[in-house]
Amino acid sequence: MEEKDFENRVDLTALNHSIGSIRQEIGKIIVGQEKMIDLLITAILADGHVLIEGVPGVAKTLTAKLLSKVISVNFSRIQFTPDLMPSDVLGTSIFNVKKSEFEFRAGPIFSNIVLIDEINRAPAKTQAALFEVMEERQVTVDGTTYFMQHPYMVVATQNPIEHEGTYRLPEAQLDRFLFKIQVEYPNIDQELEIISGHHRRRGVNPTHQVESILTADQIATYRQAVQQVYVEDHLLRYIAQIIYETRNSPAFFLGASPRASIALLNGSKAYAAVNGRDFVTPEDIKIIALPVLRHRVMLTPDKEMEGITADEVVTQIIDKVEVPR
């Protein structure tokens, strides 16, 4: 009887069925990016934002569009440019002559899933406009606070190669992204499947070929289920130890903050649920640690000169910290 209660502690049947359908729908178009898709689904369930980094042409933007299509919520896209102003993102007050008063016209940031293309191309003033909405899901304009509808998720993309005309994202802003996902090139078999699929579609818009799976109410229900995923005390200490080691590593000038600890916890719970489990394992934490930490730590100048990456150091830390049994 006790074993049966353990198995049914959190009912994830409907959630797992929906996730399987989402993978299937997006998989009709996107080839070989299963890890990115799983992390995006995980971020939705963990109520977090995602930064996707990859060279042009690896389907970063298309994946975000398809994700919004399989979820029946509002979607908006903002192309960041060096001349973009905060009011272009947040909205502005316009004087209504008939009513003799100012009316607020909401900007594109008011949506459920917001895709920001090339987020590092806008100046610091525009980047700062995102701080409040990403952390608190609200925008304050002219002394009035406007709240976002749930679910609310920012999916931002950036190119790691071309740095001309770009601005480094502030650390405080990077810290507000739950994950930073790095997208690699497909292998030759995946490349063949990509071009074969494009040929078969014969010019049909790929977003027209996927069906809506989730509603906003379902996401709210699934998020409540994810919060009930069980985490043993020794795994909480394991998370704390990993974060602590980033602050004491000689390779890092800046270690991870307590927000990173919470992100690692929430991300691990959501990832466990995505994989059909109502309990977190050390492997979940290890897998989620890289996308959670790679953008929250800063290498020392010496390590940067040596060509060492944050991923390499984080991996060393994970290998160093004893896995609880």
Secondary structure, DSSP 8 states (H G I E B T S, - for coil): -HHHHHHTSS--HHHHHHHHHHHHHHHTT--S-HHHHHHHHHHHHTT-EEEEE--TTSSHHHHHHHHHHHBTS-EEEEE--TT--HHHHHEEEEEETTTTEEEEEE-TT-SSEEEEETGGGS-HHHHHHHHHHHHHSEEEETTEEEE--SS-EEEEEE-SS--TT-----HHHHTTEEEEEE-----HHHHHHHHHHHHHHTT--GGGG----B-HHHHHHHHHHHHT-B--HHHHHHHHHHHHHHHH-TTEEE---HHHHHHHHHHHHHHHHHTT-SB--HHHHHHHHHHHHTTT-EE-HHHHHTT--HHHHHHHHHHHS----
